[in-house]
Amino acid sequence: MKRLKSSQKTQTKKAQDHRHMVTQRLDESIPLDSKEWQAVEQILMRMTEFAPSSLITECVNAIAVYADEQAQQGYMLGQDDLIKQLKSRAA
């Protein structure tokens, strides 16, 4: 039993490390000074005139979580595509 739990902990740790690495790579490669992001910031600033700041914060957090998940999925799909391409070249 202990051995099984130990291997599960190791796998969980590896998965967490991998997720952290993916998140770090995405944070480093996604610029926040783009025209698209500036447009989002302007819209959020206009919304603050009408909506309570807590609602704006909740909205921004939801957008950020969604964007992170989409970026991570895109990164993983890109890695899968790269592996398939390298395998086909090696064959």
C-alpha positions as CSV (number, residue, x, y, z in Angstrom):
1,M,0.0,0.0,0.0
2,K,2.7,2.5,1.0
3,R,4.6,1.8,-2.3
4,L,1.4,2.5,-4.3
5,K,0.8,5.8,-2.4
6,S,4.4,6.8,-2.9
7,S,4.2,6.2,-6.7
8,Q,0.9,8.2,-6.8
9,K,2.5,11.1,-5.0
10,T,5.5,11.0,-7.4
11,Q,3.1,11.0,-10.4
12,T,1.1,13.9,-8.8
13,K,4.3,15.9,-8.2
14,K,5.4,15.3,-11.8
15,A,2.0,16.4,-13.1
16,Q,2.1,19.6,-10.9
17,D,5.7,20.4,-12.0
18,H,4.6,20.0,-15.7
19,R,1.6,22.2,-15.2
20,H,3.8,24.8,-13.5
21,M,6.3,24.7,-16.4
22,V,3.6,25.1,-19.0
23,T,2.1,28.1,-17.0
24,Q,5.5,29.7,-16.7
25,R,6.2,29.3,-20.4
26,L,2.9,30.8,-21.3
27,D,3.4,33.7,-18.9
28,E,6.7,34.4,-20.5
29,S,5.5,34.3,-24.1
30,I,2.1,36.1,-24.0
31,P,2.6,39.8,-24.2
32,L,0.1,42.0,-22.3
33,D,1.0,45.2,-24.2
34,S,-0.8,44.2,-27.4
35,K,-3.6,46.2,-29.1
36,E,-6.0,43.4,-28.3
37,W,-5.2,43.6,-24.6
38,Q,-5.4,47.4,-24.5
39,A,-8.9,47.2,-26.0
40,V,-9.9,44.8,-23.2
41,E,-8.5,47.1,-20.6
42,Q,-10.4,50.1,-22.0
43,I,-13.6,48.1,-22.0
44,L,-13.0,47.1,-18.4
45,M,-12.3,50.7,-17.4
46,R,-15.6,51.8,-19.0
47,M,-17.5,49.1,-17.2
48,T,-16.1,50.3,-13.8
49,E,-18.2,53.5,-14.3
50,F,-21.4,51.4,-14.1
51,A,-20.7,48.1,-12.3
52,P,-19.4,47.6,-8.8
53,S,-15.7,46.9,-8.6
54,S,-16.3,43.5,-7.0
55,L,-18.2,42.4,-10.1
56,I,-15.5,43.7,-12.4
57,T,-12.9,41.8,-10.4
58,E,-15.0,38.6,-10.6
59,C,-15.4,39.1,-14.3
60,V,-11.6,39.7,-14.8
61,N,-10.8,36.6,-12.8
62,A,-13.2,34.4,-14.8
63,I,-11.7,35.7,-18.1
64,A,-8.2,35.1,-16.8
65,V,-9.0,31.5,-15.8
66,Y,-10.6,30.8,-19.1
67,A,-7.7,32.3,-21.0
68,D,-5.2,30.3,-19.0
69,E,-7.1,27.1,-19.7
70,Q,-7.3,27.8,-23.4
71,A,-3.7,28.7,-23.6
72,Q,-2.6,25.5,-21.8
73,Q,-4.8,23.4,-24.0
74,G,-3.3,25.1,-27.1
75,Y,0.2,24.5,-25.8
76,M,-0.4,20.9,-25.1
77,L,-2.0,20.4,-28.6
78,G,1.0,22.1,-30.1
79,Q,3.4,19.7,-28.2
80,D,1.3,16.7,-29.5
81,D,1.5,18.0,-33.0
82,L,5.3,18.5,-32.7
83,I,5.8,15.0,-31.4
84,K,3.7,13.5,-34.3
85,Q,5.7,15.6,-36.8
86,L,9.0,14.5,-35.4
87,K,7.9,10.8,-35.4
88,S,6.9,11.0,-39.0
89,R,10.2,12.6,-40.0
90,A,12.1,9.9,-38.1
91,A,10.2,7.1,-39.8
